[in-house]
């Protein structure tokens, strides 16, 4: 095995610092408990960033986390 093959072999392994995967509109809807139409409306109003991949809207994990934080009730947000 040459040096370049060894390098690529190591770089393709799972890395714990890899970014979290993007989630489809359906997956985000299930995780958040929000109807897909409501999430789609937020994307249309540019309140939420999404990317079109293979014909489906996908949301970044940071956008989903931001929605979760914004939807907390007052007692939940006080707990921190």
C-alpha positions as a Python dict, from the first residue, in 0.01 Angstrom:
ca = {
    (1, 'X'): (0, 0, 0),
    (2, 'X'): (142, 334, -100),
    (3, 'X'): (144, 642, 115),
    (4, 'X'): (-147, 806, -70),
    (5, 'X'): (-368, 497, -36),
    (6, 'X'): (-301, 488, 339),
    (7, 'X'): (-390, 854, 374),
    (8, 'X'): (-724, 818, 196),
    (9, 'X'): (-805, 503, 389),
    (10, 'X'): (-759, 688, 717),
    (11, 'X'): (-947, 998, 607),
    (12, 'X'): (-1255, 799, 500),
    (13, 'X'): (-1307, 643, 845),
    (14, 'X'): (-1580, 778, 1071),
    (15, 'X'): (-1453, 1085, 1250),
    (16, 'X'): (-1628, 1197, 1571),
    (17, 'X'): (-1575, 1559, 1469),
    (18, 'X'): (-1773, 1509, 1145),
    (19, 'X'): (-2072, 1744, 1113),
    (20, 'X'): (-2418, 1614, 1191),
    (21, 'X'): (-2619, 1500, 888),
    (22, 'X'): (-2882, 1717, 723),
    (23, 'X'): (-3242, 1611, 786),
    (24, 'X'): (-3523, 1599, 536),
    (25, 'X'): (-3841, 1797, 581),
    (26, 'X'): (-4022, 1480, 694),
    (27, 'X'): (-3753, 1387, 951),
    (28, 'X'): (-3750, 1740, 1092),
    (29, 'X'): (-4130, 1739, 1112),
    (30, 'X'): (-4128, 1418, 1316),
    (31, 'X'): (-3848, 1539, 1545),
    (32, 'X'): (-4007, 1878, 1611),
    (33, 'X'): (-4369, 1768, 1618),
    (34, 'X'): (-4458, 2040, 1367),
    (35, 'X'): (-4656, 1973, 1047),
    (36, 'X'): (-4450, 1970, 726),
    (37, 'X'): (-4666, 2249, 582),
    (38, 'X'): (-4575, 2478, 872),
    (39, 'X'): (-4202, 2414, 828),
    (40, 'X'): (-4236, 2468, 453),
    (41, 'X'): (-4414, 2798, 520),
    (42, 'X'): (-4128, 2909, 748),
    (43, 'X'): (-3882, 2828, 469),
    (44, 'X'): (-4093, 3022, 216),
    (45, 'X'): (-4103, 3322, 452),
    (46, 'X'): (-3724, 3294, 495),
    (47, 'X'): (-3757, 3239, 870),
    (48, 'X'): (-3574, 2909, 830),
    (49, 'X'): (-3284, 2810, 604),
    (50, 'X'): (-3318, 2496, 394),
    (51, 'X'): (-3140, 2343, 97),
    (52, 'X'): (-3292, 2146, -189),
    (53, 'X'): (-3119, 1807, -222),
    (54, 'X'): (-3238, 1541, -465),
    (55, 'X'): (-3576, 1710, -491),
    (56, 'X'): (-3633, 1725, -112),
    (57, 'X'): (-3590, 2012, 130),
    (58, 'X'): (-3319, 1941, 385),
    (59, 'X'): (-3254, 2131, 706),
    (60, 'X'): (-2924, 2173, 887),
    (61, 'X'): (-2904, 2044, 1246),
    (62, 'X'): (-2832, 2396, 1375),
    (63, 'X'): (-3159, 2521, 1224),
    (64, 'X'): (-3350, 2239, 1393),
    (65, 'X'): (-3179, 2316, 1726),
    (66, 'X'): (-3269, 2684, 1689),
    (67, 'X'): (-3635, 2593, 1634),
    (68, 'X'): (-3632, 2370, 1941),
    (69, 'X'): (-3485, 2654, 2153),
    (70, 'X'): (-3741, 2905, 2022),
    (71, 'X'): (-4035, 2674, 2089),
    (72, 'X'): (-3951, 2607, 2456),
    (73, 'X'): (-4213, 2709, 2707),
    (74, 'X'): (-4124, 2968, 2970),
    (75, 'X'): (-4066, 2716, 3255),
    (76, 'X'): (-3845, 2500, 3028),
    (77, 'X'): (-3630, 2797, 2929),
    (78, 'X'): (-3589, 2903, 3292),
    (79, 'X'): (-3437, 2563, 3380),
    (80, 'X'): (-3150, 2596, 3133),
}
